Amino acid sequence: MRVHTRIVRYSNTRDMLRVLFTVLLSSMSFVFLCLSLFGTYFSVAGLGAILLVNFFISSSLLMGVRIIIKDLFKYIDEPGFSIKRDNVLIYGAGNHSILVKKALETQKGLLINVQGFIDPGLDKLYKYIEQTQVHPVKSIQNLKQKFSISTMFITAEDLNTDSKRSAVEKCIEYGIKVITVAPSNQWLNGMPTSHQFKDLKIEDLLERAPIQLCKEHICSEVKGKRVLVTGAAGSIGAEIVRQIMGYNPEFVVLCDRAETPLHDIQLELEDGIYAHKSRIFVSDIQNSNRIKALFNLYKPQIVFHAAAYKHVPMMENHPTEAVLTNIWGTKNLADISVDYGVEKFIMISTDKAVRPTNVMGASKRIAEMYIQALNNSVIYNQLNYTKSVDSRRCKTKFITTRFGNVLGSNGSVIPRFKAQIERGGPITVTHPDITRYFMTIPEAVHLVLEASVMGNGGEIFIFDMGKPVKITDLAINMIKLAGFVPDVDIKILFTGLRPGEKLYEELLNDNETVIPTYNKDIKISKTIPNCYDEINTVIKELLDINLLNNVDGMVGKMKAILPDFISNNSQYQKLDKSSMPAEIV
């Protein structure tokens, strides 16, 4: 049975069962051999008691030796059992948590003692699993004081459940470090690698319940299609590319004017299995000739328009560029999409387009208005780029998606806070009461894809952003997660609202109502679209003022187009009282 080939210190339950089976088989073999050699002279009944005692003594000794040796190696291990070990907790008392405990105890580089499991269930409380007691969430503070708990290990699965979130929040409050462990099905040879133990990120605490997608619908929409993604080097655009690749398109065209980040995602795709499905095209969406060349070459059927300027203070200082890219670039791309018979055009907008207080938000709102008007216009012979004099009906369905801030995007608040903590502070927050909606990049793109499928043209889809997050609370939790004490180790400094910034964001204008969809996370904003001729005319007038570099005149024109565009903490507040009545709204 080759029992001797098993390394004793790594014995497990199967090895113990092998020992039992081996002893049983040897006893049975002994009886069979005696019957074969001695026949009727051999009495099985006479040896029954002896064989039974032999079975229990032999199996007990063989298993006992293994248990003793295994326990000895557990405590007498590199670099020695006399070294002080960290006391830790493990969240959960299920099979996966037990596997985590075993993995931690067998890792030679981790000098730890697992002092308990934390579990919200009632059936296992205060019972023992592998000599370790199960405790309720409320016991974390007492365990911290009693055992000087330094760390709690928690599985990365279902981190957003209420009980687990409560345990994590208590750990943060009591200064206990939280480390996430990858699911056991991702372990290599039944053991987690070092990179699968990760410090808890603030993004993990802000995540919501997993979004349910109709992947079959998305696959039927994208499979075999030619897809164009503008702004493909940005955070949202790059994630759109990654997710679309999984739905087996014919190919995806990655368009952006940022050379280095576009090159980075190209290398990422080349390292994967989708390199043959990607096409790289360097261009600015304002450049009509280049965009037409792209459409002539690749003939895209679906366009995801994520290219835009998004940083509020930057665009407040450079409003002409916001107008050129966010308005003219969008109009240029949309018009060419109509000319080339694109099936669907999905525009990525922002919650800052709702009652805008800055140029960036206003430019995105005007772009939304043009997209809606273009979708509802039946005859497109007015488009100045159309070569044919014949009127043609539009085949393109224009869809707008509107959501708030995304976690981890380029220039977002969380990477900035991390860098400030690494420098020793202070963390700079604009205002004590400022709040923002947050969504992770993957889940935002999930909803964009879902909305692209359900859209019939002309809709503004609004995503459920969850509850708004107070930025001050975000900063405090990040400081605690880093193992520091807020306002003691790391100071929080309030710097005042930046130009164009407001305290809170909204997802709906006053005159907008919502219509539910089959996905509870997606709703449709019910708005009355503008007349195409009128919005097209005022955008041309806006661009003419832009070319004259008349900044005040241009921003004043934007305020005339959008009566609810009231500047906040900005140099353009002087234009609010003198703004003209709306021409088209």
HUUR-V776567 format. One record per helix or strand of 2 or more residues. SS is the DSSP state (~ for helix, > for strand). FROM is the first residue (numbers start at 0). LEN is the number of residues. If there is no record, write none. Layout:
ss;from;len
SS;FROM;LEN
SS;FROM;LEN
This chain:
ss;from;len
~;2;3
~;7;3
~;12;29
~;43;32
>;85;6
~;94;12
>;111;7
>;127;2
>;131;4
~;136;11
>;150;5
~;161;12
>;176;5
~;183;3
~;193;3
>;196;3
~;201;5
~;214;8
>;225;5
~;234;11
>;250;6
~;258;12
~;274;3
>;277;5
~;287;11
>;301;4
~;311;6
~;318;21
>;343;7
~;350;3
~;358;18
>;396;7
>;404;3
~;412;10
>;426;3
>;434;2
>;437;3
~;440;14
>;459;4
>;468;2
~;470;11
>;491;3
>;512;4
>;521;5
~;531;16
~;550;11
~;570;5
